[in-house]
């Protein structure tokens, strides 16, 4: 393995010189755009012969490692035989608050460029200039120093010396990692049926640099079958990092266990789990301000030691491990996990860290992406999550409240909020007879008012704290970001609810944006037990013509599962009428086959209605009920009640598509049967009908895209809770007459097709 360390000038100096605190008090949202604009404006003032955006690179050998350092300097200025390196920085605080002679990080960055240029051009001395420009006033402050080449050389070697402990640790780890990946054998005595096929498909996909859509049955061990070949690909030099993306905590734990299992077989690979900020925050309130939180105060002064410590001593950086090191070093556990994700070999996290434009891991450069593999678990969930990530909405109520809050307090915000509130009122009046309707486009006046509101709110938030204004500011900015994405994949619609009015930019088809956000990665593997029908998922998740497909048949025998269909109507208007028959059927089932059962309903109201009826006629049977907003501890308690070999029957009433219908592993006699009431179709609504119409207009079956496929996916997920291993047996009862119709039957797994009608 080469001892090369490729690193950008900026990354190198930030590692060594970045200091101070995390302080997420209000920050201007336009900083990046302003920064680019200001750079270009300053560069236009350069004289003939001066150069801008100059690529510079050098190689330096130090302590057995060869550093390849590169970057682009903002400006190269020539005057009277002297050369000046110009580093331009935009800032928002008043000019007189600019501390000292500029930031140590900025000086370090400019001096690195100065060294590279002076060395390459044999200059005995060179000038270094920091140009600070205020984003609003465009006022400037210049700091200029003269350095000799020998001074710069001493400085550069000091910087590299500061980075070397981390570089050596990473280099030595990678040597061990690659050897262990290469030598690793499958961490179980044998492959389950279908596992080798899936693992082989994933390995070939990564080797060929392609994408894969894989439908693999529940219970075969999809997590290890995707992670193991990805780890082997690292050993063969085909990848350098794995992102395991999932929507649920329970599937994150499964990925952590898979890595732990491979480590017990000799794997040396570090994996970090990113947990949402509000879940890991140590404080009562998630307020990242140095004067409130000791874990934010001085974070950058301590973070390098914390990273070195955890990487030296740990491979499995789970939430608990990160929290313990975060307390030890007094650093924010969430920011710590993000910083670790740039150093780790594998990252276990939610989909949004890759796909959501608002929260993605932004420091991932193209080179790192090219060597990274995305493993997208339970990929069927990414359809609605994708829609959610790329949509945005605004409510009249937000601006009415601000109007009230700022009356007599701040004229500027009061007026901006009043104008927006009035726009919503006139929209409501113009469409008095409609509750929901589509807008062809947003009028320019509204967009200008939103931009003005954003600017006004930004001014106020620099000096004042207002939670309601801050939230409105972020909502408006997010809305304006999504406005830029509007195209034929979007519908703009309005919904009136009593006095409130909502405007939503609804991403009906997330395929294009998911494809864009996934661009640049070596391979993407989308897998799920219910990725069916595959062409639908390939289409809606942004697949491409050259993608690979894999559909693995169930390894379980038909005799392991008894499928029954009870042809009753569970349609909304018939529910009251057929409720007694559902209760009788459940009683009959548990009398013939006592055991542990999960009963899934399409809505919580329906669940309660049948549950209450059941309790009236049967007080003896033990029952559990899923409640809204259950805590993690309550969920665990619910599942823990499903114990094997119990004398008494236990019925768990749960919601279809909810927390207990996916990613739940109740192996063996912990679960003896599943009853699914209804075909899982989303409720008929305006938004779903928009999806239907959109795909009908594209010559696709809109009803299938909007209702049938998402609904049946929930049914298959719920049924998939039952058979989790080769020795499991059990009963599935599907309650609805539509299960006997052809379009529903075509979506049932093959092993469910031998059913009995009861």
Helices and strands as residue ranges (DSSP letters): E 4-8, H 9-17, H 31-44, E 51-62, E 65-79, E 82-91, G 95-97, H 104-120, E 125-134, E 140-148, H 149-183, H 195-208, E 211-216, H 222-235, E 241-245, H 249-264, E 271-273, H 277-280, H 299-313, E 316-317, H 319-329, H 333-341, E 346-349, H 352-355, H 366-370, E 372-376, G 379-381, H 382-389, E 392-395, H 396-406, H 411-430, E 436-439, H 444-461, H 467-483, E 490-497, E 500-507, H 511-517, E 523-528, H 534-540, E 548-552, G 558-560, E 561-566, G 572-574, H 575-592, E 596-601, H 604-617, E 622-625, H 632-640, E 650-655, G 668-670, E 673-677, H 686-697, H 702-703, I 704-708, H 709-719, E 730-735, G 737-740, H 742-745, G 750-752, E 755-757
